[in-house]
């Protein structure tokens, strides 16, 4: 049976068992002993009005239970605790009010009534049970997400180790080669080595940290773009990287923006044609990073087959690392436009 099926079966059993206990215990009117065919038999009579009222009370409690359950689950969507508590209390009061209206105005005051103590006790029981159920589910979902995130990180580290051929060795070799290059005679080659060395430093050293300053991510993108630009004539590619604001120490998940830059260079740049890529990091807010990447759409380059794994992987990472704290929008309106906004921690 699936998890959903088990949950539905558990809910059904909960309502059947608690409902039978309440109705069986509190609707008993009299218990008498009658002699039938020479045998003493216990005969139980129940109060029909109380029976119907308790059924109504359980129905109202059911509505309260799942409405309050849904409210408490809002904590996972970033809802404020104060608002949830206020709405839960209003639901509790409304449930008591609704039952009293049903009991006295539908049946009338002359019918036997369920005591206020009993009705309030039953509603409190289901109200508390809904909170317990919701918090338990939040804990299970949170633990599952944490385990999934750990698995994703472990798999990413494994993939990185598999894809990089002894990166420390390559990093050291590049530095040695850079020292051998005559920077006056071959400035372009020296610059290229520096950029490639910067890329490897980022992969080997910086991405080992759980969070890095956004400044390092921007430096990587700058080095990455300048190396790609070597494939083109100077007038063929116009790459612009603009940084607004000075909150460059905001902490971010490593390499979260890079797949979007890779995608721009893969599909938005074509040799012997003029191509434009514009990247903007808005760091004016000390608790939010706004990123945009706009590139042209070249029909020829769109025919290239790609797995799309980079952007899809970024979407999954964003959902795992920044749940309900990011907004990603991808538009195709003449250009290919990526807009990403992430709420981050301020290191200060």
C-alpha positions as CSV (number, residue, x, y, z in Angstrom):
1,X,0.0,0.0,0.0
2,X,1.3,3.5,-0.8
3,X,2.1,6.1,1.8
4,X,-1.0,8.0,0.8
5,X,-3.2,4.9,1.2
6,X,-1.7,4.2,4.6
7,X,-2.4,7.8,5.7
8,X,-6.0,7.6,4.5
9,X,-6.6,4.2,6.3
10,X,-5.1,5.6,9.5
11,X,-7.3,8.7,9.4
12,X,-10.4,6.5,8.7
13,X,-9.5,4.2,11.6
14,X,-9.0,7.2,13.9
15,X,-12.4,8.7,13.2
16,X,-14.2,5.4,13.4
17,X,-12.6,4.3,16.7
18,X,-12.9,7.7,18.5
19,X,-16.5,8.3,17.1
20,X,-17.7,4.8,18.4
21,X,-16.1,5.4,21.8
22,X,-17.8,8.8,22.2
23,X,-21.2,7.8,20.9
24,X,-21.2,4.4,22.8
25,X,-20.2,6.0,26.1
26,X,-22.2,9.2,26.1
27,X,-25.5,8.2,24.5
28,X,-26.4,5.5,27.1
29,X,-29.8,6.4,28.6
30,X,-30.6,3.5,30.9
31,X,-29.3,-0.1,31.4
32,X,-32.0,-2.4,32.7
33,X,-32.2,-6.1,33.4
34,X,-35.1,-8.0,31.7
35,X,-36.0,-11.7,32.0
36,X,-36.5,-13.1,28.5
37,X,-37.3,-16.9,28.3
38,X,-36.1,-17.4,31.8
39,X,-32.7,-15.7,31.2
40,X,-31.7,-12.3,32.6
41,X,-30.6,-10.0,29.8
42,X,-29.1,-6.5,30.0
43,X,-31.0,-4.1,27.8
44,X,-29.5,-0.7,26.9
45,X,-31.6,2.2,25.7
46,X,-30.0,5.3,24.2
47,X,-31.1,8.9,24.0
48,X,-31.8,9.6,20.3
49,X,-31.4,13.4,20.6
50,X,-28.0,13.0,22.3
51,X,-27.0,10.5,19.6
52,X,-27.8,12.9,16.8
53,X,-26.2,15.9,18.6
54,X,-23.0,13.9,19.2
55,X,-22.9,12.9,15.5
56,X,-23.2,16.6,14.6
57,X,-20.5,17.4,17.2
58,X,-18.1,14.9,15.6
59,X,-18.9,16.2,12.1
60,X,-18.1,19.8,13.3
61,X,-14.9,18.5,15.0
62,X,-13.9,16.8,11.7
63,X,-14.1,20.1,9.8
64,X,-12.2,21.8,12.6
65,X,-9.6,19.0,12.6
66,X,-8.7,19.2,8.9
67,X,-9.0,23.0,8.7
68,X,-6.6,23.5,11.6
69,X,-4.4,20.7,10.2
70,X,-4.1,22.7,6.9
71,X,-3.4,25.9,8.8
72,X,-0.5,24.4,10.8
73,X,1.0,22.9,7.7
74,X,1.3,26.5,6.4
75,X,4.5,26.7,8.6
76,X,6.2,24.7,5.8
77,X,5.2,27.3,3.3
78,X,6.7,30.1,5.4
79,X,3.5,31.3,7.0
80,X,3.9,33.4,10.2
81,X,3.4,31.5,13.5
82,X,1.4,34.4,15.0
83,X,-1.1,34.4,12.2
84,X,-1.5,30.6,12.3
85,X,-2.1,30.6,16.1
86,X,-4.7,33.4,15.8
87,X,-6.6,31.6,13.0
88,X,-6.5,28.3,14.9
89,X,-8.0,29.9,18.0
90,X,-10.7,31.5,15.8
91,X,-11.5,28.1,14.3
92,X,-11.8,26.6,17.8
93,X,-14.2,29.3,18.9
94,X,-16.2,29.0,15.7
95,X,-16.5,25.2,16.2
96,X,-17.9,25.7,19.8
97,X,-20.3,28.4,18.5
98,X,-21.5,26.3,15.6
99,X,-22.3,23.3,17.8
100,X,-24.2,25.5,20.4
101,X,-26.2,27.0,17.5
102,X,-27.0,23.6,16.2
103,X,-27.9,22.2,19.6
104,X,-30.2,24.9,20.9
105,X,-31.6,26.5,17.7
106,X,-32.1,23.4,15.6
107,X,-33.3,21.0,18.3
108,X,-34.7,23.6,20.7
109,X,-34.0,24.2,24.3
110,X,-36.5,21.5,25.5
111,X,-34.5,18.6,24.1
112,X,-31.8,17.0,26.3
113,X,-28.5,18.7,25.6
114,X,-24.9,17.7,25.5
115,X,-23.2,19.5,28.4
116,X,-20.9,22.4,27.6
117,X,-18.1,20.6,29.5
118,X,-18.5,17.5,27.3
119,X,-18.8,19.3,24.0
120,X,-15.8,21.6,24.8
121,X,-13.8,18.5,25.9
122,X,-14.5,16.7,22.6
123,X,-13.6,19.7,20.5
124,X,-10.4,20.3,22.5
125,X,-9.5,16.6,22.0
126,X,-9.8,16.8,18.2
127,X,-8.2,20.3,18.1
128,X,-5.2,19.0,20.0
129,X,-5.0,15.9,17.8
130,X,-5.0,18.0,14.6
131,X,-2.0,20.0,15.9
132,X,-0.2,16.9,16.9
133,X,-0.9,15.3,13.5
134,X,0.2,18.4,11.6
135,X,3.5,18.9,13.6
136,X,4.3,15.2,13.2
137,X,3.8,15.4,9.5
138,X,5.9,18.6,9.3
139,X,8.7,16.8,11.1
140,X,8.5,13.7,8.8
141,X,8.5,15.9,5.7
142,X,11.4,18.0,7.0
143,X,13.5,15.0,7.9
144,X,12.8,13.5,4.4
145,X,13.9,16.7,2.7
146,X,17.1,16.9,4.8
147,X,17.9,13.3,4.0
148,X,17.2,14.0,0.3
149,X,19.4,17.1,0.4
150,X,22.3,15.1,2.0
151,X,21.9,12.4,-0.7
152,X,21.9,15.1,-3.4
153,X,25.0,16.7,-2.0
154,X,26.8,13.3,-1.7
155,X,25.9,12.5,-5.2
156,X,27.0,15.9,-6.4
157,X,30.4,15.5,-4.7
158,X,30.7,12.0,-6.2
159,X,29.9,13.3,-9.7
160,X,32.4,16.2,-9.2
161,X,35.1,13.7,-8.2
162,X,34.3,11.5,-11.2
163,X,34.2,14.5,-13.7
164,X,37.4,16.2,-12.5
165,X,40.7,14.4,-13.3
166,X,42.8,15.1,-10.2
167,X,41.8,18.8,-10.0
168,X,44.5,19.5,-7.4
169,X,47.1,18.2,-9.8
170,X,45.7,20.2,-12.7
171,X,45.6,23.3,-10.5
172,X,49.3,23.0,-9.6
173,X,50.3,22.3,-13.2
174,X,48.4,25.4,-14.4
175,X,50.2,27.6,-11.9
176,X,53.5,26.1,-13.0
177,X,52.7,26.8,-16.7
178,X,51.6,30.3,-15.8
179,X,55.0,31.0,-14.2
180,X,56.7,29.9,-17.5
181,X,54.7,32.2,-19.7
182,X,56.2,35.5,-20.7
183,X,53.4,37.9,-19.8
184,X,54.8,40.7,-21.9
185,X,55.1,38.7,-25.1
186,X,51.9,36.7,-24.6
187,X,49.5,38.7,-22.4
188,X,46.4,37.0,-23.8
189,X,47.9,33.5,-23.1
190,X,48.9,34.6,-19.6
191,X,45.4,36.0,-18.9
192,X,43.8,32.8,-20.2
193,X,46.0,30.7,-17.8
194,X,45.0,33.0,-14.9
195,X,41.3,32.7,-15.7
196,X,41.5,28.9,-16.0
197,X,43.5,28.8,-12.7
198,X,40.7,30.8,-11.1
199,X,38.1,28.4,-12.3
200,X,40.0,25.4,-10.9
201,X,40.6,27.2,-7.6
202,X,36.8,27.7,-7.3
203,X,36.1,24.1,-8.0
204,X,38.8,22.7,-5.8
205,X,38.7,25.1,-2.8
206,X,35.6,27.3,-2.7
207,X,32.9,24.7,-3.5
208,X,34.1,22.6,-0.6
209,X,32.3,25.1,1.7
210,X,28.6,24.8,2.4
211,X,28.1,28.5,1.6
212,X,30.3,31.0,-0.1
213,X,30.3,34.8,-0.5
214,X,28.5,35.8,-3.7
215,X,31.7,37.7,-4.7
216,X,33.4,34.4,-5.4
217,X,30.5,33.1,-7.6
218,X,30.7,36.4,-9.6
219,X,34.4,36.0,-10.0
220,X,34.0,32.5,-11.3
221,X,31.4,33.7,-13.8
222,X,33.7,36.5,-15.0
223,X,36.6,34.0,-15.5
224,X,34.3,31.5,-17.2
225,X,33.0,34.1,-19.6
226,X,36.4,35.5,-20.5
227,X,37.7,32.0,-21.3
228,X,34.6,31.3,-23.5
229,X,35.2,34.6,-25.3
230,X,38.6,33.4,-26.5
231,X,36.6,31.2,-29.1
232,X,35.3,34.3,-30.8
233,X,36.5,37.4,-32.5
234,X,36.3,40.5,-30.3
235,X,33.3,42.0,-32.2
236,X,31.3,38.7,-32.2
237,X,30.5,38.6,-28.5
238,X,29.4,41.3,-26.2
239,X,29.3,39.9,-22.7
240,X,28.2,42.3,-19.9
241,X,28.4,41.5,-16.2
242,X,26.9,44.2,-14.0
243,X,26.9,44.2,-10.2
244,X,24.5,46.5,-8.4
245,X,25.1,47.3,-4.7
246,X,28.0,46.4,-2.5
247,X,26.7,43.4,-0.4
248,X,29.3,41.1,-2.0
249,X,29.7,39.0,1.2
250,X,26.1,37.6,1.1
251,X,26.4,33.8,1.5
252,X,25.1,31.6,-1.3
253,X,25.0,27.9,-2.3
254,X,28.1,27.3,-4.5
255,X,27.6,27.1,-8.3
256,X,23.9,27.8,-8.1
257,X,24.0,30.4,-11.0
258,X,26.5,28.7,-13.2
259,X,24.2,26.4,-15.2
260,X,22.3,29.4,-16.4
261,X,25.5,31.0,-17.7
262,X,26.6,27.7,-19.3
263,X,23.2,27.6,-21.0
264,X,23.6,31.1,-22.3
265,X,27.0,30.3,-23.9
266,X,25.9,27.0,-25.3
267,X,22.7,28.2,-27.0
268,X,23.0,32.0,-27.2
269,X,26.3,32.4,-28.9
270,X,27.1,31.5,-32.6
271,X,30.4,31.9,-34.4
272,X,30.5,34.6,-37.1
273,X,27.4,36.3,-35.8
274,X,27.0,39.1,-33.3
275,X,25.8,37.7,-29.9
276,X,24.9,39.5,-26.7
277,X,24.8,38.1,-23.1
278,X,23.9,40.4,-20.2
279,X,24.2,39.2,-16.6
280,X,23.1,41.4,-13.7
281,X,23.5,40.7,-10.0
282,X,21.4,43.1,-7.9
283,X,23.0,43.1,-4.4
284,X,21.3,46.3,-3.1
285,X,19.2,44.3,-0.6
286,X,21.2,42.9,2.3
287,X,18.9,39.8,2.6
288,X,18.2,39.1,-1.1
289,X,20.1,38.4,-4.3
290,X,18.4,39.2,-7.6
291,X,20.0,37.6,-10.7
292,X,19.2,38.0,-14.4
293,X,20.7,36.5,-17.5
294,X,19.5,37.5,-20.9
295,X,20.9,36.1,-24.2
296,X,19.8,35.9,-27.8
297,X,18.1,32.8,-29.3
298,X,20.1,31.6,-32.4
299,X,18.0,29.2,-34.4
300,X,21.0,27.3,-35.5
301,X,22.2,26.7,-31.9
302,X,18.8,25.6,-30.8
303,X,19.2,22.5,-33.0
304,X,22.0,21.3,-30.7
305,X,20.8,18.5,-28.5
306,X,21.2,19.0,-24.8
307,X,20.2,17.0,-21.8
308,X,18.9,20.0,-20.0
309,X,20.3,18.4,-16.8
310,X,22.1,21.6,-15.7
311,X,19.1,23.8,-15.3
312,X,16.9,21.0,-14.0
313,X,19.6,20.2,-11.4
314,X,19.6,23.9,-10.4
315,X,15.8,23.8,-10.0
316,X,16.1,20.8,-7.7
317,X,18.9,22.3,-5.7
318,X,17.0,25.6,-5.3
319,X,13.9,23.7,-4.0
320,X,16.0,21.7,-1.6
321,X,18.3,24.5,-0.3
322,X,16.0,27.5,-0.5
323,X,12.4,26.1,-0.2
324,X,9.9,28.9,-0.3
325,X,12.8,31.4,-0.3
326,X,13.4,31.7,-4.0
327,X,11.5,32.6,-7.2
328,X,12.7,31.4,-10.6
329,X,11.3,32.7,-13.9
330,X,12.4,31.6,-17.3
331,X,11.0,33.6,-20.3
332,X,11.3,33.2,-24.1
333,X,10.1,36.4,-25.7
334,X,12.6,37.0,-28.5
335,X,15.4,36.5,-26.1
336,X,16.0,33.8,-23.5
337,X,15.7,35.4,-20.0
338,X,16.3,33.9,-16.6
339,X,15.2,35.8,-13.5
340,X,16.1,34.4,-10.1
341,X,15.5,35.9,-6.7
342,X,16.9,34.2,-3.6
343,X,16.4,35.2,0.1
344,X,19.8,34.6,1.7
345,X,21.5,35.0,5.1
346,X,23.3,38.2,6.0
347,X,26.7,37.2,7.3
348,X,26.8,40.3,9.6
